[in-house]
Amino acid sequence: MKRQVLRLLVSLPWVAALVVLLAVVKLADQRSKVHWGLLGSGLICFSIGCLARTSLGLHNLRSAEDQK
């Protein structure tokens, strides 16, 4: 159960970034003005996802070294 929760926590920022990106693309098609604040929010979600993924990878690497 703990591993599934970690995967969910790592995946949620990526999903949020994708949803925001799709919303920006949809809004850009409807209007000539792109909502840069919304795009910035998506980029923040993307960076949080990258940080979470890197942290989990380093944790797994450390755990593998400790088990040797």
Buried (B, 14 or more C-beta within 10 A) or exposed (E): EEEEEBEEEBEBBBEBBBEBBEBBEEBEEEEEEEBEEBBEBBEBBBEBBBEBBEEBEEEEEEEEEEEE
